[in-house]
């Protein structure tokens, strides 16, 4: 219990610090060479045990990747994908399916590529009237089915801000 509680507290502190850094403009992206298959394998290695505990099927699919080696902030990209997948795992019932699909898209900018990351699941979903609130700080859906799940409501706020810093967009449906 002490170990679990201390990890939870550390996670809370780190999320609050990340939000504070983002809001103050003191967070910079560290651009470096990233091998997408290696990054995705690391994410799968971290998420697979969590999904396995819930008897869920986790699939990570890389489609049409012509350029697997990119320049990006690998740690922040990993943070974004881990936030999405951990939420999907947390809010998907036993025997559910979680899929992360990565596709390389056409980019009109010479020498640049655009990538699409789609996280989907067959979890409990979000009421349509609440979707607009998903990225608000400290927001959590009010649903008796998730009252046992821990969280600060900061993960998606951080995710949205990091995606914007990377000149990307994020949507929920």
N, C-alpha and C positions, 0 to 999 in steps of 0.2 A: 504494500500500500504506500509506503514511503517513497519507493522508487517511482511508482506510477504518478503519485501526487507531485513529486519534484519535477518529473518530466512535463507534466501538465502546466505547472507554474512557470517553468522555463519557457515553454511554448507561448504562454500568455505574455510574458515579459518581452519576448522577441517580437511578437506580433505588434504590441503597442509601440515598441521601438521602431519597427519598420514603418508603421503608419506615421509616426512622428518625423522620421527622416524623410519620407516621401513628401509630407505636407510642407516641410521646411526647405525642400529642394536640395537636401544634403545627401541624396543617394545618387550615385553615378553608376552607369552601366560599364562593366569591364568587358570590352570586346576582345575576344580571343578565339582561336580555332576550336571548333566543336565538331565532334563526330556524332551525328544524330543517332546512328544505331547504338553506339556505346552509351550515349545519354539515355536513350529509351530502355536499354537493357538494365541500366542502373535503377531507373524508375520502376521497371517491372520487378526487379529483385526486392525493392523496398515494399511495393504494394502487394505482391503476391501472397505473403504470409497473412496480411490483414484480410484479404479477400478469401483466403483459404479458411481462416477462422470462422468466417460467415458462410462457408460453403458456396461462395460466389464464383462465377467464372469471370476472370479478367483477361481481356484480349487487347493486345497492342499491335496495331496493324500499320505498317508503313507502305503506302501506295504511291507508285509513280515517282519515286525519289531518284531523280537524275543526278542530284548534287547532295551527297550525304555529308560532305565536309563543308561547314559554313563558318562564318565569323559572327559570333553572337555572345551574349553574356550567358554562358552555360548554366551558372548557378541560379540566376534569376529565371531562366527558362525552366529549369528543373523545379524551382519553387512554384511557378505558375501551374505546371502540369501536376505536381504533387498536391497542390490545393484542390484542383479540380477532381483528381482521382480520389483523394481522401474523402471529399464530400460525397462523391458517388458511392463509395464503399460504405460510408457511414449511414446513408439514407436509402440504401437498397436492401431489401429483405433477403433472408437466406435463399439460396439457390437462384439468386438474380444474376444478371449479366451486366458487366461494365465493359465498355469498349472505348479505347482511345485510338483514333484514326488520324494518321498524318499524311497529307498530300502536298506535293509540290505543284504550285500553280504558275501560270504564265505571268511574267512581269514585264511591263513595257520599259522599265528602267534598264539601260544596258549594264551588264555585269552584276545585276541584282536578281534575287529570286524571292518569291513569295511562298510562304508555307501556311497551310491551313491545318489546325489541330481541332478535332471534334471529339468531345467527350460525351458519350451517351450511356444511358442506363435505363433499366426498367424498374426504378425505385418509386418512391411514394409521390414524387412530383412536387410542383410548387403551384399553388392556386394562381390563376391568371392575374387576379387583382394584386398579387404580391410580387410578381416578377420585376416590376419597376423598382422595388426596394432591395433587391438582392445585393446590390453593390454599396448600399448605405452602411456606414460604420455601425457596428454593434447590432445589426439587424439579424434576427432569427425568426423563422416561421413559427407561429404559434400552432402547434399540433401535438396532441397527446401522444402520438406515436413516436415522437422524437425527444420527449422530455428527458429521457435517460442519456441522450447523447450530449457529450461535453463540447463546448465551443464558445468562442468569444464573439462571433459575428464579424470578425475582422479579416478572415481569410480571403473572401471575395472582394473586399475593398482593396486589399493589398494586390490581389491578382489583377483587378481592373487597372489600377495605377501602373503596375509594372508593364502590362500589355500596352498601355498608352505610351509609356516611356520608350517602348520598342517600336513605336509608330504602327501599332496594330489596333485591332478592334476586337471586342468580345461581346457576344450576344447570348441570351438565354431564351430557350423556347421549351 
